[in-house]
Amino acid sequence: MIVTLQEVAEWVGGEMHGDGTLPIAGARPLQEAEPGDITFLEHERHLSAWEKCRASAAIVPLSIPVNGRPVIRVVDPLAAFVTVVQRLRSDSTPPPPQIHPTAWIDPSVILGPEASVGPYVVIEAGSVLGARCTLHAGVVIGRNCRLGDDVTLYPHAVLYDRTIVGNRVIIHAHAVIGADGFGYRTQEGRHHKVPQLGWVEIEDDVEIGAGSTIDRGTFAATRIGQGTKIDNLVMIGHNCRIGRHNLLCSQVGIAGSCTTGDYVVMAGQVGVADHLTIGDHVIIGAKSGVPRDVPSGSQVLGSPAMPRQETARIVASLEKLPELRKDVARIKKALGWED
């Protein structure tokens, strides 16, 4: 697909500078763009990369000065570039809604209008799906689940019985929602399973990454708050209450019965012990181990997690340990205290 720079500017409502008849055939990032491509800059610090870039044109912030090269100035270059990529890729248009003949759908299931159900999908008795839900190949939805409008489940995602999913939720491949929580009682030398009788509730606009797991509550719900984004390979234990607009990065593990506030950020491989409360707007650095509650507004790092500045001082001190050992050895020698 080849369009003109003027057409691209109209797609994104941008302010065009340069030859409007310039042909644009592709859209690629700065480091990969070639003649015929349009690229984008998010910040002025990318200007040097733009000067070296071979792209025919760029989408840039309003603050970027026009330097003679063709540009389209917009308020949000990343969002505009996403629009351009989607428009240029003809294969980005989803296929029309259909129910694949290999799907198994219990007769009691209610499918909303314009549902799309892929090959070998299973939807069990009593489940209700809203409008425009898309279920890719191999998805399994258990009994008495409820899905809102515009939900997308990617291949082999699994929803156990009674899972509740809000509107515009995206669940990626091989995620498992509603499996049993890890609950056991030790009696007479054996581990006895505590029945997990609850469910999972996912609020609107949540995205859950590939291979992530969210366990059902023991007696009530495990809840994921509105707008929260969960990366790949994240594990959330039973009875957790995850707040709104959290960002949980890859390989985060949250043990059972934890509560997080709103706008919490957990970087990669954070581990949170059970029954803890993490306040609003907390940021937890990568690979941190959290053994105690974290008050709102805190930034913590390390294992065990401590205030970020305190951890930074400790790390700086550790870097000086080899020289400190040499100093101690010299002092002991001078004092005649050698072993």
Residue, then its C-alpha position, 0 to 999 in steps of 0.5 A: m500500500i502506497v500513500t502520500l505524505q498528505e494522506v498520512a497527515e490527514w490520518v493523524g490530524g497532523e501539521m505537515h511540512g514538506d512535499g505532500t505528494l511524497p510517496i510513503a510505503g511503510a512505517r518503521p522505527l528510527q533504527e530500521a527505517e529506509p527510503g519510502d518509510i515514515t518514522f517517528l520521534e517521541h522526544e527531542r533527544h532523538l534528533s541526532a538519530w533522526e539526522k542519521c535516519r534514512a526515512s523519507a519523513a517523520i512524525v514528530p512532537l510539536s516542539i521539534p523545529v522544522n529543519g527542511r526534511p519532511v515531517i508531520r507535527v502532532v501532539d502524540p507522535l507514538a499514538a499517531f505512528v500506531t495509527v499509521v502502521q495500522r492503516l498501512r498494514s492491510d492484514s491488520t483488519p480483523p476477519p468478520p465475526q464467525i463461529h468456527p464449526t469445530a467450536w463446542i458451545d453448550p446450548s445454554v451459553i449466551l453469545g452477544p452480537e458479533a461474537s467471533v469464536g475460533p477453532y476448538v474453542v470450548i464454552e461450558a454451560g451457563s456462561v454469558l458473553g457480551a457483544r463483539c467478544t473474540l475467542h481465538a483457537g483453543v480457548v476454554i471458558g468454564r461454567n457460569c462465566r460472565l464476559g463483558d463487551d469487546v473481550t479478546l481471549y488469545p489462543h489457549a487462554v483458560l477461564y475456570d468456572r465462575t470467572i467474571v470479566g469486564n469490558r475491553v479486557i485482553i487476555h493473552a495466550h496460555a493465561v490461566i484465570g481461576a485455577d485453585g489457590f495454593g492452600y494446604r493444611t498440614q495434619e498428621g504429617r500430611h498436606h491436606k488441600v483446602p478447597q478453593l471455592g471462590w472465583v476471579e473478578i477482572e474489571d474493565d480495561v485490564e490486560i493480562g499477559a501470556g502465561s500469567t496466572i490468577d488464582r481463585g479466592t478460597f471462599a470469595a473473589t480474587r479481584i483485579g482492578q480497572g485498567t491494571k496491566i499485567d505482563n507475561l508470566v505473572m502469578i497472583g495468588h488467591n484472595c488478592r485485591i489488586g487495585r486500579h491501574n497497576l503495572l505488574c511487570s514480567q515474573v512478578g509473584i504476589a502471594g495470597s491475600c495481598t492488597t495493592g492500592d491504585y497506580v502501583v508499579m512492580a518491576g520485573q521479578v518482584g516477589v511479595a509475601d502473603h497478607l501484605t498491603i501495598g499502598d497507592h502510587v508505590i514503586i517497587g524496583a526489579k528483583s525486590g523481595v517485599p516482606r512487609d507492608v509498604p505505605s503509599g507513595s513509597q519507592v522501595l528496592g532490594s531484598p528485603a525491600m527498603p527505601r530506594q535511597e537507603t538501598a542505593r547507599i548500601v549498594a554503594s558501600l558494598e562496592k567499596l568493600p574490597e578496598l576496605r578489606k585491604d585497608v583493614a589488612r594493612i592496619k592489622k599488619a601495622l598493629g601486629w595483629e596478623d593471623 
